[in-house]
Amino acid sequence: MPATNPSAPPLWKRLLFRRLKFLAVVAVLLAVVLGGSYLFAPQWLMRADVARKAMAAHLEKKSIQAGDTRWVYYEGGEGPTIVLLHGFDSRKEVWLPVAKLLTPHFHVVIPDLPGWGESSQVAGGNYDIDAQAARLQDFMQALGLGKVLLVGHSMGGAIAGVYAAEHPEHVGELALLDSFGLKFKENAFAKAALAGKDPFLYNDRAGFERVLALAFDKPPHLPGRFVDVLVKWNVEHRAFIERTFDALRQPSQVLSVQNRLGQLDMPVLGLWCHDDRIIDISAMDSLRNGLTHAAAISATTLNGCGHMPMLEKPEATAQVLTAFALSH
């Protein structure tokens, strides 16, 4: 019979110690991997975070060739269809906080507009409002979406407004959020843009923070290495951003929705952040006054946000869109 060591710890303590030691090793390895990823490949962590948010919103990432563009988009949920269009120098992910609240009740489609995000870009192609509205028709037909609630933010609002005027058979309701394409009281942003200065260009973290301060009432904090990824994208796509911004400065683009308001006969919602420093809230008066044939006109003002209601006020934005959709 083997001898026993009376001073040895009990078996359960030895097993517990081994498990704790194993967990400590795993924790150290995770810290090393995550720390290394943050320092040397922060884009991996950003993609993982976006994938997590898309999963929480019950959205699947898909792609389809439509016209000259390989569109990448999110789709999920069941019910009436809502299509969400992002703004200038943005991408589909800005809608994820709102989409999470919409997919339990609606079929939601969120594309990267052509040239932006993961959707393809034609070298030297035209990406003004009219060209993008024409491309949107290709996308809508490719997916066979039928009539939708079309929602557009900023530049995406102008694209949505022009598309609704030219293809009313596909738009049951139209929602414009802090939309470009309307008359508004000239502010510092408008003066700079008309003078040819593009506030959306930046080369470093300080420049990125300046853009956040312009777009948000309370700018979000992003880890420095994540900011570096966004700065790199901005620099690498500088020619496209500059060319598109210059195209949007033309009078036909600045008033692209304003000049078509009389053609809109579907219910229209205007939603603005009261303190928007990019598209002044006076644009909503232009919207309401110009809608001479709309079946219904709704207007909502949100406090405590700048130019990005879907990120600063996602719950309120989702509530307004849901109420508007259900009322028609």
C-alpha positions as CSV (number, residue, x, y, z in Angstrom):
1,M,0.0,0.0,0.0
2,P,1.6,3.3,-1.1
3,A,2.5,5.8,1.6
4,T,0.6,9.1,1.9
5,N,2.0,12.5,2.7
6,P,0.0,13.9,5.6
7,S,1.2,17.4,4.8
8,A,-0.1,17.4,1.2
9,P,-3.2,19.5,0.5
10,P,-6.5,17.7,-0.1
11,L,-7.3,16.6,-3.7
12,W,-10.0,19.3,-4.1
13,K,-7.5,22.0,-3.3
14,R,-5.0,20.6,-5.8
15,L,-7.6,20.5,-8.5
16,L,-8.8,24.0,-7.7
17,F,-5.2,25.3,-7.9
18,R,-4.7,23.6,-11.3
19,R,-7.9,25.2,-12.7
20,L,-7.0,28.6,-11.4
21,K,-3.5,28.3,-12.9
22,F,-5.0,27.3,-16.2
23,L,-7.4,30.2,-16.2
24,A,-4.6,32.6,-15.3
25,V,-2.6,31.3,-18.3
26,V,-5.6,31.8,-20.6
27,A,-6.2,35.3,-19.3
28,V,-2.6,36.2,-19.9
29,L,-2.7,34.8,-23.5
30,L,-5.9,36.7,-24.2
31,A,-4.4,39.9,-22.9
32,V,-1.4,39.4,-25.1
33,V,-3.5,38.6,-28.2
34,L,-5.9,41.5,-27.6
35,G,-3.2,43.9,-26.7
36,G,-1.2,42.9,-29.8
37,S,-4.2,43.2,-32.0
38,Y,-5.0,46.7,-30.6
39,L,-1.4,47.9,-31.2
40,F,-0.7,46.2,-34.6
41,A,-4.1,45.2,-36.1
42,P,-6.8,47.4,-34.5
43,Q,-9.0,46.9,-37.6
44,W,-9.5,43.3,-36.5
45,L,-11.0,44.5,-33.2
46,M,-13.1,47.0,-34.9
47,R,-14.5,44.4,-37.3
48,A,-15.2,42.1,-34.4
49,D,-17.1,44.8,-32.5
50,V,-19.1,45.7,-35.6
51,A,-20.0,42.0,-36.2
52,R,-21.1,41.8,-32.6
53,K,-23.4,44.8,-33.0
54,A,-24.8,43.5,-36.3
55,M,-25.6,40.2,-34.7
56,A,-27.3,41.9,-31.7
57,A,-29.4,43.8,-34.3
58,H,-30.3,40.5,-36.0
59,L,-28.7,41.7,-39.3
60,E,-26.8,39.6,-41.8
61,K,-24.2,41.2,-44.1
62,K,-24.8,40.5,-47.7
63,S,-23.6,41.7,-51.1
64,I,-25.1,42.0,-54.6
65,Q,-24.1,43.3,-58.0
66,A,-26.5,46.0,-59.2
67,G,-25.5,48.3,-62.0
68,D,-21.9,49.4,-61.8
69,T,-21.7,48.7,-58.1
70,R,-21.0,45.7,-55.9
71,W,-23.3,46.7,-53.0
72,V,-22.5,45.5,-49.5
73,Y,-25.5,45.8,-47.1
74,Y,-27.1,44.6,-43.9
75,E,-30.5,42.9,-44.0
76,G,-32.7,41.4,-41.3
77,G,-36.0,41.5,-39.5
78,E,-39.5,40.9,-40.8
79,G,-42.4,43.2,-41.5
80,P,-42.7,46.3,-43.7
81,T,-39.4,47.3,-45.3
82,I,-37.3,50.2,-44.2
83,V,-34.2,51.2,-46.2
84,L,-31.7,53.3,-44.3
85,L,-29.2,55.5,-46.2
86,H,-26.1,57.0,-44.5
87,G,-24.5,60.3,-45.1
88,F,-21.2,61.8,-46.5
89,D,-18.0,60.1,-45.4
90,S,-20.0,57.6,-43.5
91,R,-21.1,54.0,-43.8
92,K,-23.8,51.5,-43.0
93,E,-22.6,50.8,-39.4
94,V,-23.8,54.2,-38.1
95,W,-27.4,52.8,-38.3
96,L,-26.7,49.7,-36.1
97,P,-27.9,51.2,-32.8
98,V,-31.2,52.2,-34.5
99,A,-31.5,49.0,-36.5
100,K,-31.4,46.9,-33.3
101,L,-34.6,48.6,-32.2
102,L,-36.3,48.3,-35.6
103,T,-35.7,44.7,-36.7
104,P,-38.2,43.2,-34.2
105,H,-40.9,45.0,-36.1
106,F,-39.6,45.7,-39.6
107,H,-37.6,44.2,-42.5
108,V,-34.5,46.5,-42.4
109,V,-32.0,47.0,-45.3
110,I,-28.9,49.2,-44.8
111,P,-26.5,49.5,-47.7
112,D,-23.1,51.1,-48.0
113,L,-23.8,53.7,-50.6
114,P,-21.7,53.2,-53.8
115,G,-18.2,54.4,-53.3
116,W,-18.4,54.4,-49.5
117,G,-17.7,51.7,-46.9
118,E,-17.4,48.3,-48.4
119,S,-19.4,49.0,-51.6
120,S,-17.4,49.2,-54.7
121,Q,-16.2,52.4,-56.3
122,V,-15.7,53.2,-60.0
123,A,-12.4,55.1,-60.6
124,G,-13.3,58.6,-61.8
125,G,-17.0,57.8,-61.6
126,N,-19.8,60.4,-60.9
127,Y,-21.1,60.1,-57.3
128,D,-23.3,63.2,-57.0
129,I,-26.9,63.0,-55.7
130,D,-28.5,62.3,-59.1
131,A,-26.0,59.6,-60.0
132,Q,-26.4,57.9,-56.6
133,A,-30.2,58.1,-56.9
134,A,-29.9,56.3,-60.3
135,R,-27.7,53.6,-58.7
136,L,-30.2,53.2,-55.9
137,Q,-32.8,52.3,-58.4
138,D,-30.6,49.5,-59.6
139,F,-30.2,48.3,-56.0
140,M,-33.9,48.4,-55.3
141,Q,-34.8,46.5,-58.4
142,A,-32.1,43.9,-57.8
143,L,-33.5,43.1,-54.3
144,G,-37.1,43.4,-55.5
145,L,-38.0,45.4,-52.5
146,G,-41.3,46.9,-53.7
147,K,-42.6,49.9,-51.8
148,V,-40.5,50.9,-48.8
149,L,-40.1,53.5,-46.1
150,L,-37.0,55.2,-47.4
151,V,-34.9,56.9,-44.7
152,G,-31.9,59.1,-45.5
153,H,-29.5,61.0,-43.3
154,S,-27.6,64.1,-44.5
155,M,-26.2,63.3,-48.0
156,G,-28.3,60.1,-47.9
157,G,-31.4,62.3,-47.3
158,A,-30.7,64.1,-50.5
159,I,-30.4,60.8,-52.4
160,A,-33.6,59.6,-50.7
161,G,-35.5,62.7,-51.6
162,V,-34.4,62.8,-55.2
163,Y,-35.1,59.0,-55.6
164,A,-38.6,59.4,-54.0
165,A,-39.4,62.2,-56.5
166,E,-38.2,60.2,-59.5
167,H,-39.5,56.8,-58.4
168,P,-42.6,57.3,-56.2
169,E,-43.8,53.8,-57.1
170,H,-41.0,52.4,-54.8
171,V,-41.4,54.8,-51.9
172,G,-44.5,54.5,-49.6
173,E,-43.1,57.0,-47.1
174,L,-40.0,59.2,-47.0
175,A,-38.1,60.2,-43.9
176,L,-35.3,62.9,-44.1
177,L,-32.9,63.2,-41.1
178,D,-30.8,66.3,-40.9
179,S,-30.9,66.2,-44.7
180,F,-28.7,67.8,-47.3
181,G,-30.4,69.3,-50.4
182,L,-32.6,71.9,-48.8
183,K,-32.4,75.6,-48.2
184,F,-31.1,76.5,-44.7
185,K,-29.7,79.5,-42.9
186,E,-26.1,79.9,-43.8
187,N,-23.8,78.7,-40.9
188,A,-20.1,78.4,-40.5
189,F,-20.1,75.0,-42.2
190,A,-22.0,76.2,-45.2
191,K,-19.7,79.2,-45.6
192,A,-16.6,77.0,-45.5
193,A,-18.1,74.5,-47.9
194,L,-19.1,77.2,-50.4
195,A,-15.6,78.6,-50.2
196,G,-14.2,75.2,-51.2
197,K,-13.0,74.0,-47.8
198,D,-13.9,70.4,-47.0
199,P,-14.2,70.0,-43.2
200,F,-14.4,66.2,-43.6
201,L,-10.7,65.9,-44.5
202,Y,-8.2,65.0,-41.8
203,N,-4.7,63.7,-41.6
204,D,-4.3,62.9,-37.9
205,R,-6.2,62.3,-34.6
206,A,-6.6,66.0,-33.9
207,G,-8.3,66.5,-37.3
208,F,-10.6,63.6,-36.6
209,E,-11.5,65.0,-33.2
210,R,-12.3,68.3,-35.0
211,V,-14.8,66.5,-37.3
212,L,-16.4,64.8,-34.3
213,A,-16.8,68.2,-32.5
214,L,-18.6,69.5,-35.6
215,A,-20.9,66.5,-36.0
216,F,-21.8,65.7,-32.4
217,D,-23.2,67.6,-29.5
218,K,-21.2,65.3,-27.2
219,P,-18.4,63.7,-29.2
220,P,-17.9,60.0,-28.4
221,H,-14.5,58.8,-27.2
222,L,-12.8,56.3,-29.5
223,P,-9.6,54.4,-28.7
224,G,-6.6,56.1,-30.3
225,R,-5.7,53.1,-32.5
226,F,-9.3,52.9,-33.8
227,V,-9.0,56.6,-34.7
228,D,-5.8,55.8,-36.6
229,V,-7.7,53.3,-38.8
230,L,-10.3,55.9,-39.7
231,V,-7.6,58.5,-40.4
232,K,-5.9,56.0,-42.7
233,W,-9.1,55.4,-44.6
234,N,-9.7,59.1,-45.0
235,V,-6.2,59.7,-46.3
236,E,-6.3,56.7,-48.7
237,H,-9.6,57.9,-50.2
238,R,-8.7,61.5,-50.2
239,A,-9.2,62.0,-54.0
240,F,-12.7,60.4,-54.0
241,I,-13.8,62.4,-50.9
242,E,-12.5,65.7,-52.4
243,R,-14.1,65.0,-55.8
244,T,-17.4,64.1,-54.4
245,F,-17.5,67.0,-52.0
246,D,-16.7,69.4,-54.9
247,A,-19.6,67.8,-56.9
248,L,-22.0,68.4,-54.0
249,R,-21.1,72.1,-53.8
250,Q,-22.8,72.7,-57.2
251,P,-26.1,74.7,-57.0
252,S,-28.1,71.8,-58.5
253,Q,-26.8,69.5,-55.7
254,V,-27.2,72.0,-52.8
255,L,-30.9,72.3,-53.7
256,S,-31.4,68.9,-55.2
257,V,-34.3,68.1,-52.8
258,Q,-35.6,71.6,-52.5
259,N,-36.2,71.8,-56.3
260,R,-38.2,68.5,-56.2
261,L,-40.4,69.0,-53.1
262,G,-43.5,69.7,-55.2
263,Q,-43.1,66.3,-56.8
264,L,-43.3,64.4,-53.5
265,D,-46.9,63.1,-52.9
266,M,-46.2,60.4,-50.3
267,P,-46.1,61.0,-46.5
268,V,-42.9,62.8,-45.5
269,L,-41.1,63.0,-42.2
270,G,-38.5,65.6,-41.3
271,L,-36.4,64.8,-38.2
272,W,-33.7,67.2,-37.1
273,C,-31.4,67.7,-34.1
274,H,-32.0,71.2,-32.8
275,D,-28.3,72.1,-32.6
276,D,-27.1,70.6,-35.9
277,R,-24.0,72.6,-36.9
278,I,-23.8,71.1,-40.3
279,I,-27.3,71.3,-41.8
280,D,-29.1,74.1,-39.8
281,I,-32.5,73.2,-38.5
282,S,-34.0,76.0,-40.6
283,A,-33.9,73.4,-43.4
284,M,-36.9,71.8,-41.8
285,D,-39.0,74.9,-42.4
286,S,-37.9,74.8,-46.1
287,L,-39.0,71.2,-46.2
288,R,-42.4,71.8,-44.7
289,N,-43.2,74.9,-46.8
290,G,-42.2,73.2,-50.0
291,L,-44.2,70.0,-49.6
292,T,-47.3,71.2,-51.5
293,H,-48.6,67.8,-52.5
294,A,-47.4,65.4,-49.7
295,A,-50.1,63.1,-48.4
296,A,-49.0,64.0,-44.8
297,I,-46.2,66.0,-43.3
298,S,-44.6,65.2,-39.9
299,A,-41.8,67.1,-38.2
300,T,-39.8,66.2,-35.1
301,T,-37.0,68.0,-33.4
302,L,-34.6,66.3,-31.0
303,N,-32.6,68.0,-28.3
304,G,-29.2,67.0,-27.1
305,C,-27.7,65.9,-30.4
306,G,-25.8,67.5,-33.3
307,H,-25.8,66.1,-36.8
308,M,-26.0,62.4,-35.9
309,P,-29.3,61.6,-34.3
310,M,-29.0,57.8,-35.0
311,L,-25.8,57.7,-32.9
312,E,-26.6,60.3,-30.2
313,K,-30.3,59.6,-29.9
314,P,-30.9,56.1,-31.2
315,E,-33.9,55.3,-29.0
316,A,-35.7,58.5,-29.9
317,T,-34.8,58.1,-33.6
318,A,-36.2,54.6,-33.7
319,Q,-39.3,55.6,-31.8
320,V,-40.0,58.5,-34.3
321,L,-39.4,56.3,-37.3
322,T,-41.6,53.5,-35.9
323,A,-44.5,55.8,-35.1
324,F,-44.2,57.4,-38.6
325,A,-44.2,54.0,-40.3
326,L,-47.1,52.6,-38.3
327,S,-49.2,55.8,-38.8
328,H,-49.3,55.3,-42.5
